[in-house]
Amino acid sequence: MSAAGAYMEDLSIRILRMFGEMDSHRLDLHVLFEAAGNEPSERERLLSVIEDLRREGLIEERGGDFYALTEKGERVVSAGQPS
């Protein structure tokens, strides 16, 4: 796996874990940005990872800038592994 691929996987895991850390099944995009840091390029990657997680059915859009953890996402977080 490339360094970029490993980073993306790590970022996916960090995003999913944030739902548990914040004790919420619904998070605002601005909270999720904390997983990436302040660099614009990192935030762009975060948006790409969020889209990947949405496409995989691990999170879903809930209107505005909110995303919710799906049942599939909850199982992944509980198992401590990526999909």
Secondary structure, DSSP 8 states (H G I E B T S, - for coil): --HHHHHHHHHHHHHHHHHHHTT-SEEEHHHHGGGT-S-HHHHHHHHHHHHHHHHTTSEEE-STTEEEE-HHHHHHHHHTS--
